[in-house]
């Protein structure tokens, strides 16, 4: 915990050297990603609680923690399948049929992808869409000629 707080302070202190995005834009981006992650976690927990209402909340926290750890591992080719495998190895905590648990985790993976697609579409249109100035190819040729 202390290391995490220290890392946040270092990043905030070196903000201009690490990230050249203005603070309001960085705060907006952070808010969008935080909202997406929280929405996914809440939807998954609600889904799991509906499918298996007899399972305690702390068991779902164990699954969510394992999912968060797996999602942070670099170079993991298919995290959704790894989560299904991990979920299958933890089925004795849930006291439910393996087929139901496997289906639940597969639907969770699809839900994750759907929320990511939705957040992409919502932030790609309207006022949230990045604005790019059109570049005239003739201007680029003129700049290259001037440089030479």
N, C-alpha and C positions, 0 to 999 in steps of 0.2 A: 504494500500500500504506500509506504513511504517513498519507494522508488518511483512509483507511478506519479505521485505528487511532484517529486523532484523533476521528472521528465517533462511534465506539463509546464512547470515553471521555466525550465530551460527553453522549451519550444516557444513560450510566450515572450521570453527575454530576447530570443534570437529570431523573432517573427519576421523581420524585414530581410534577414539573410537566408532564411529557410523558405519562406513562402512570400512571393511578391504580389499576392492578391490583397486588395484593400480589405481592411477589417470588416466592414459591413457585408461584403461579398463572402468572405470566409465564414462569418457568423451565419449567413443565410445557407451556405452549403453544408455547414456542420448541422444546422437545424434540420435541413431536409434529410440528411443521412441518419441523424438520431431519431427523427420521427419514423423513418422507414424501418429501422431496426426495432424500435419499440412496438410499432404496429405488427410486425411479423411475429415478435415474441408473444404479444397479447393474443393474436389470432391462433397461434399454435397452441398456447396454453388453453384457450377456450375450446379449441377443437379436441384436444386430448381429454379435457375434463368432460366434454359431452360424450365422447366415445366410451370412456372408462370413468364414470363418476365415483366409483368406490376407491380409486387410487388417491392417496394423499397428495396435497400440493407440493410438499417437499420432494416427492419422487419426480414430479414434473420438473422441478428446479434442477434435479440431478441430470435429467435428460437435456434440459436447456443449457446447462453448464457444459456438458459433454459436446453439445452441438457448437457452442461458441468456441471451445478449444479446437475442435476439428476445423472450424471455418477459418481459424487463424494460422493453420499450418501451411507453409508455402509449398508449392509444387505438388499438391495433392490433386491427382487428375479428376476424380469425381467425388466431391465431398458429400453429395446426396446419397450415393450408394454406400459410402463409408458410414454415414449416419444410420442408414438402415441396418448395416451390419452391426454397428455398436448397439443400436436399439434392440436388435435380436439377441445380443449377448446379455442385455440387461432385462430381458422379459421376465425373469423370475421375480423382479421387484414389483411388476405390474400385476401378476397373477391373472394373465389373460392368454387366449390362444395366440400362438406365434403368427398365424396368418392375419389376424386382426391388427396386431402390432405392426407387422410389415406393411400392410395396407395404409395404416395411419401415417407411418413415416414417409411412404411414397407420396401420399396426398400432401403432407407437410412440405415436401420438396417442391411439388407443383405449386402450392400456395406461395412459397418463397419466390419462385420464378414469376408468378403472376403479379405479386406485389412489386417486385423489381421492375417489371414491364410497365405496370401502371404508374409508378413513380417516374420512370423515364418519360413516358408519354405526357404526364402532367407537367413536368419541368422542361419539356422540349417545345412547348407551344405557348403562345401568348406572351405575357410580360416576363415570364421566366426564361424564355428562349434566349440563348446567347446571340448577340448582334455582331455581325462581321461586316466590315466595309468591303465593297466590291473592289477587286484589284484589276486594273486595266492592264492587259499584257503589254500594250505599247509603252506604258510607263516603265515597266520592268526592263524592256529592251533599251530605252533611253538611259536608265540608271546604269545599266551594264556598260553602255558605250561611254558614258561620262567617266566611269571608274577606270576604263582601259586607257 
